[in-house]
Amino acid sequence: MALEINDANFEELVVKSDKPVIIDFWAVWCGPCRMIAPLIEEMAREYEGKAVIGKLDVDSNPNVTTKFGVRNIPTVLFLKNGQVVDKQVGAVPKSVLVQKLEALL
């Protein structure tokens, strides 16, 4: 299951992670976010132990959302060593997300 990332646990789960991190920035009211949600969950199971995969609700977590300048959702950020190395805006097939993650492993 994808981790719930928020303003409070961001430092611990993302910045201090020794594994690649994927964050799905989403909101309850966002249709395309609901389209990719099952893909994020599948990847969380498939890459357990290899990568940190989480979701961040933009409405409840303005600090992290603002820090990364997320204006459109869904936005999926790919981080390594606490730094953004890739990003995907909008709903895309799972293969696109997997390819970007595999490049970081």
C-alpha positions in Angstrom: 0.0 0.0 0.0 1.3 3.5 -0.9 2.4 5.5 2.1 0.5 8.6 3.2 3.0 11.4 2.9 2.2 14.7 4.5 3.8 18.0 5.7 4.6 16.4 9.1 6.3 13.1 7.9 7.9 14.4 4.7 11.4 14.9 6.1 11.4 11.4 7.6 9.9 9.4 4.7 11.3 11.4 1.7 14.4 13.5 2.5 16.0 10.8 4.7 15.2 7.9 2.4 18.1 5.9 1.0 15.8 4.5 -1.7 14.2 6.3 -4.7 10.9 8.0 -3.8 7.8 8.5 -5.8 5.2 11.0 -4.6 1.7 11.1 -6.2 0.3 14.6 -5.6 -3.5 14.2 -5.7 -6.9 15.5 -4.4 -10.2 13.8 -3.7 -12.0 15.9 -6.2 -9.5 15.2 -9.1 -10.8 12.7 -11.7 -7.4 12.0 -13.4 -6.0 11.4 -9.9 -8.5 8.6 -9.3 -7.4 7.1 -12.7 -3.8 6.7 -11.6 -4.4 5.8 -8.0 -4.7 2.0 -8.7 -1.4 2.2 -10.6 0.4 3.9 -7.7 -1.0 1.2 -5.4 0.2 -1.6 -7.7 3.7 -0.1 -7.9 3.8 0.3 -4.1 3.3 -3.5 -3.8 5.6 -4.4 -6.7 8.5 -2.2 -5.5 8.2 -2.8 -1.8 11.7 -2.7 -0.3 13.2 -1.2 -3.4 11.5 2.2 -3.5 9.3 4.4 -1.3 6.0 5.1 -3.0 3.5 7.4 -1.5 0.6 9.8 -2.0 0.3 13.4 -0.8 -3.1 15.1 -0.6 -2.5 18.7 -1.9 -5.5 20.1 -0.1 -4.3 18.9 3.3 -0.5 19.5 2.8 0.1 23.0 1.5 3.7 23.2 2.6 5.1 20.3 0.6 2.9 21.2 -2.4 4.1 24.7 -2.4 7.8 23.7 -1.9 7.7 21.7 -5.1 5.5 24.2 -7.0 2.8 21.7 -7.8 0.1 23.5 -9.6 -1.5 20.7 -11.6 -2.6 17.3 -10.4 -2.0 14.5 -10.7 1.7 15.3 -10.5 4.1 12.4 -9.8 7.5 13.4 -8.6 10.5 11.1 -8.7 13.2 11.8 -6.0 16.6 10.4 -5.2 18.6 11.6 -2.2 15.8 14.1 -1.4 16.1 15.8 -4.8 13.6 15.8 -7.7 15.1 14.0 -10.6 12.0 13.5 -12.8 8.4 14.3 -12.9 5.2 13.4 -14.6 2.1 15.7 -14.9 -1.3 14.2 -15.8 -2.6 10.7 -16.0 -0.4 8.3 -17.9 -0.1 4.5 -18.4 1.6 2.6 -15.7 4.4 1.7 -18.1 5.5 5.4 -18.2 5.8 5.6 -14.4 7.6 2.2 -14.2 10.1 3.3 -16.8 10.9 6.5 -14.9 11.2 4.5 -11.6 13.4 1.8 -13.1 15.8 4.5 -14.3 16.5 5.4 -10.6 17.0 1.8 -9.3 
